[in-house]
Every structure is written in structure tokens, then in C-alpha cells.
Amino acid sequence: MTTGPVVRYDTAHGFAHRDLLDFKGDVKKTPLFNQDLNDALTFAENDLKTNGELYKKRFLEEVYE
């Protein structure tokens, strides 16, 4: 099994964004169109609280296919 992040948030590349990673290491980058970094952090926290288990489930299903 490959280990690594399923989803991550960061501000690299000059903008706040979410990276969704698959087990092969491919990344889908989605910009966050928040006005400031505090709003982006709040969005990220809420997203992970709401969808964290779903991200994990999808990742593990892909690993074990």
C-alpha cells in the first residue's frame, strides 16, 4: 500500500489551494477563492471535518482496487 496525504491545503505557488492526491501521486489542484488566508484556513478546516472520512474512503478504495 502506498502511503501519503489524501488531501492537503497550502499556499505554495502564490495562492491558497487544495491538492487531492491519488495513491500514484497524481495531484488535482483546486484554487480557493477566499479573500484572505484566514478564510482559506477556515474553509480547509470545515472541509476536512465534513469530508475527511470520504477522502480517506475514496483513497483506500483506489489503493485496494
Backbone as ProteinMPNN parsed JSONL, in Angstrom:
{"seq_chain_A": "MTTGPVVRYDTAHGFAHRDLLDFKGDVKKTPLFNQDLNDALTFAENDLKTNGELYKKRFLEEVYE", "coords_chain_A": {"N_chain_A": [[0.844, -1.179, 0.0], [0.564, 2.207, -0.804], [1.54, 5.058, 0.983], [0.541, 8.305, 2.062], [-0.516, 11.742, 1.77], [-4.017, 12.333, 1.43], [-5.59, 14.491, 0.944], [-4.579, 17.857, 0.852], [-4.018, 21.134, 2.041], [-2.619, 24.203, 1.054], [-0.499, 27.127, 0.625], [1.386, 27.37, -1.252], [2.943, 28.198, -4.368], [1.932, 30.701, -4.61], [-0.813, 31.045, -4.11], [-3.788, 30.189, -2.268], [-4.811, 26.828, -2.05], [-6.344, 23.594, -2.672], [-5.049, 20.366, -2.725], [-5.768, 17.344, -4.157], [-4.764, 14.115, -3.826], [-3.917, 11.108, -5.482], [-3.24, 7.581, -5.016], [-1.111, 7.063, -6.624], [0.288, 9.34, -6.691], [-0.499, 11.389, -8.303], [-1.795, 14.677, -8.703], [-4.57, 16.772, -8.147], [-5.177, 20.041, -8.414], [-6.978, 22.571, -6.801], [-7.96, 25.844, -6.804], [-8.549, 28.054, -4.02], [-10.889, 30.448, -3.63], [-10.839, 32.487, -1.678], [-10.907, 35.544, 0.149], [-8.891, 36.134, 1.989], [-6.141, 34.622, 3.846], [-6.987, 33.674, 6.324], [-9.705, 33.115, 5.919], [-9.381, 31.08, 4.032], [-8.132, 29.132, 5.596], [-10.166, 28.593, 7.467], [-12.095, 27.545, 5.713], [-10.714, 25.237, 4.85], [-10.436, 23.787, 7.275], [-13.158, 23.291, 7.878], [-13.896, 21.803, 5.615], [-12.293, 19.5, 5.902], [-13.26, 18.487, 8.323], [-15.881, 17.901, 7.577], [-15.635, 16.311, 5.22], [-13.461, 14.616, 5.472], [-13.426, 11.822, 6.144], [-14.644, 10.776, 3.86], [-12.766, 11.453, 1.853], [-10.666, 9.836, 2.732], [-11.839, 7.265, 2.52], [-12.299, 7.069, -0.285], [-9.662, 7.197, -1.207], [-8.52, 4.865, -0.057], [-10.129, 2.902, -1.266], [-9.273, 3.17, -3.882], [-6.613, 2.379, -3.638], [-6.863, -0.303, -2.992], [-8.093, -1.445, -5.185]], "CA_chain_A": [[0.0, 0.0, 0.0], [1.27, 3.473, -0.832], [1.049, 5.977, 1.99], [0.721, 9.707, 1.729], [-1.721, 12.533, 2.005], [-5.171, 12.167, 0.565], [-5.915, 15.871, 0.607], [-3.799, 18.822, 1.611], [-4.238, 22.551, 1.748], [-1.432, 25.023, 1.257], [-0.45, 28.415, -0.072], [2.524, 27.371, -2.168], [2.653, 28.644, -5.74], [1.377, 32.052, -4.581], [-2.254, 31.119, -3.882], [-4.352, 29.133, -1.424], [-5.433, 25.799, -2.876], [-6.467, 22.227, -2.163], [-4.497, 19.321, -3.58], [-6.269, 15.989, -3.957], [-3.736, 13.2, -4.307], [-4.266, 9.696, -5.556], [-2.165, 6.755, -4.456], [0.025, 7.081, -7.551], [0.969, 10.618, -6.522], [-1.072, 12.409, -9.173], [-2.399, 15.741, -7.906], [-5.567, 17.664, -8.757], [-5.074, 21.288, -7.677], [-8.181, 23.395, -6.871], [-7.753, 27.124, -6.11], [-9.548, 28.544, -3.079], [-11.112, 31.844, -3.989], [-11.125, 33.235, -0.469], [-10.284, 36.858, 0.129], [-7.653, 36.16, 2.765], [-5.686, 33.302, 4.28], [-7.807, 33.228, 7.441], [-10.895, 32.49, 5.331], [-8.951, 29.829, 3.405], [-7.91, 28.183, 6.68], [-11.488, 28.206, 7.976], [-12.678, 26.657, 4.705], [-9.994, 23.963, 4.884], [-10.824, 23.085, 8.499], [-14.538, 22.816, 7.723], [-13.911, 20.757, 4.599], [-11.724, 18.269, 6.458], [-14.202, 17.971, 9.323], [-17.058, 17.402, 6.872], [-15.355, 15.357, 4.142], [-12.223, 13.876, 5.705], [-13.644, 10.369, 6.048], [-14.923, 10.472, 2.455], [-11.484, 11.476, 1.153], [-9.93, 8.639, 3.155], [-12.507, 6.093, 1.932], [-12.01, 7.041, -1.73], [-8.242, 6.891, -1.374], [-8.296, 3.458, 0.257], [-10.771, 2.102, -2.306], [-8.396, 3.217, -5.054], [-5.425, 1.588, -3.317], [-7.177, -1.745, -2.941], [-8.75, -1.921, -6.427]], "C_chain_A": [[0.886, 1.238, 0.0], [0.683, 4.378, 0.238], [1.315, 7.396, 1.551], [-0.563, 10.453, 1.955], [-2.802, 12.207, 0.997], [-5.588, 13.532, 0.051], [-5.006, 16.764, 1.441], [-4.178, 20.223, 1.15], [-2.924, 23.265, 1.943], [-1.52, 26.308, 0.463], [0.782, 28.518, -0.959], [2.054, 27.828, -3.553], [1.942, 29.991, -5.759], [-0.117, 32.155, -4.392], [-2.696, 29.958, -2.998], [-5.06, 28.121, -2.32], [-5.511, 24.473, -2.125], [-5.864, 21.292, -3.199], [-5.151, 18.001, -3.191], [-5.273, 15.051, -4.608], [-4.285, 11.795, -4.41], [-3.063, 8.874, -5.1], [-0.958, 6.66, -5.373], [0.848, 8.365, -7.424], [0.482, 11.7, -7.457], [-1.866, 13.402, -8.323], [-3.402, 16.517, -8.746], [-5.62, 18.908, -7.881], [-6.331, 22.134, -7.909], [-7.936, 24.696, -6.116], [-8.892, 27.403, -5.13], [-9.701, 30.035, -3.326], [-11.559, 32.655, -2.782], [-10.366, 34.551, -0.519], [-8.987, 36.903, 0.913], [-7.331, 34.766, 3.278], [-6.467, 32.786, 5.479], [-9.073, 32.54, 6.938], [-10.541, 31.149, 4.687], [-8.725, 28.757, 4.469], [-9.232, 27.696, 7.262], [-12.17, 27.249, 7.01], [-12.041, 25.279, 4.769], [-10.383, 23.148, 6.111], [-12.227, 22.503, 8.381], [-14.633, 21.683, 6.709], [-13.387, 19.436, 5.163], [-12.621, 17.659, 7.524], [-15.399, 17.305, 8.651], [-16.745, 16.234, 5.948], [-14.135, 14.475, 4.354], [-12.384, 12.372, 5.565], [-13.939, 9.941, 4.612], [-13.634, 10.461, 1.644], [-10.688, 10.209, 1.462], [-10.514, 7.388, 2.508], [-12.184, 5.974, 0.445], [-10.562, 6.654, -2.0], [-7.992, 5.41, -1.144], [-8.968, 2.538, -0.753], [-9.901, 2.043, -3.543], [-7.161, 2.354, -4.831], [-5.704, 0.11, -3.449], [-7.927, -2.262, -4.155], [-7.835, -2.843, -7.18]], "O_chain_A": [[1.866, 1.295, 0.743], [-0.537, 4.457, 0.385], [2.218, 7.651, 0.754], [-1.586, 9.859, 2.294], [-2.521, 11.851, -0.147], [-5.898, 13.701, -1.128], [-4.705, 16.457, 2.595], [-4.602, 20.439, 0.014], [-2.19, 22.976, 2.888], [-2.479, 26.547, -0.271], [1.177, 29.61, -1.367], [0.856, 27.826, -3.833], [1.406, 30.394, -6.791], [-0.664, 33.252, -4.5], [-2.073, 28.897, -2.976], [-5.808, 28.49, -3.225], [-4.852, 24.261, -1.107], [-6.132, 21.411, -4.395], [-5.094, 17.59, -2.032], [-4.972, 15.174, -5.795], [-5.026, 11.34, -3.539], [-1.995, 9.423, -4.833], [0.109, 6.22, -4.946], [1.948, 8.471, -7.966], [0.989, 12.821, -7.419], [-2.521, 13.022, -7.353], [-3.134, 16.874, -9.893], [-6.059, 18.841, -6.733], [-6.713, 22.389, -9.052], [-7.724, 24.665, -4.904], [-10.043, 27.041, -5.375], [-8.732, 30.788, -3.236], [-12.529, 33.41, -2.848], [-9.316, 34.654, -1.152], [-8.069, 37.636, 0.543], [-8.14, 33.845, 3.163], [-6.601, 31.573, 5.641], [-9.471, 31.503, 7.469], [-11.31, 30.192, 4.782], [-9.086, 27.598, 4.266], [-9.392, 26.503, 7.519], [-12.758, 26.253, 7.431], [-12.74, 24.266, 4.746], [-10.634, 21.948, 6.003], [-12.456, 21.35, 8.746], [-15.366, 20.716, 6.919], [-13.973, 18.379, 4.927], [-12.728, 16.436, 7.616], [-15.873, 16.264, 9.107], [-17.506, 15.268, 5.894], [-13.809, 13.662, 3.49], [-11.557, 11.717, 4.93], [-13.528, 8.859, 4.192], [-13.425, 9.56, 0.832], [-10.112, 9.591, 0.568], [-9.772, 6.545, 2.004], [-11.833, 4.893, -0.029], [-10.276, 5.877, -2.911], [-7.322, 4.763, -1.95], [-8.419, 1.482, -1.069], [-9.794, 0.998, -4.185], [-6.713, 1.668, -5.75], [-4.876, -0.644, -3.959], [-8.359, -3.414, -4.158], [-8.202, -3.344, -8.243]]}, "name": "protein", "num_of_chains": 1, "seq": "MTTGPVVRYDTAHGFAHRDLLDFKGDVKKTPLFNQDLNDALTFAENDLKTNGELYKKRFLEEVYE"}
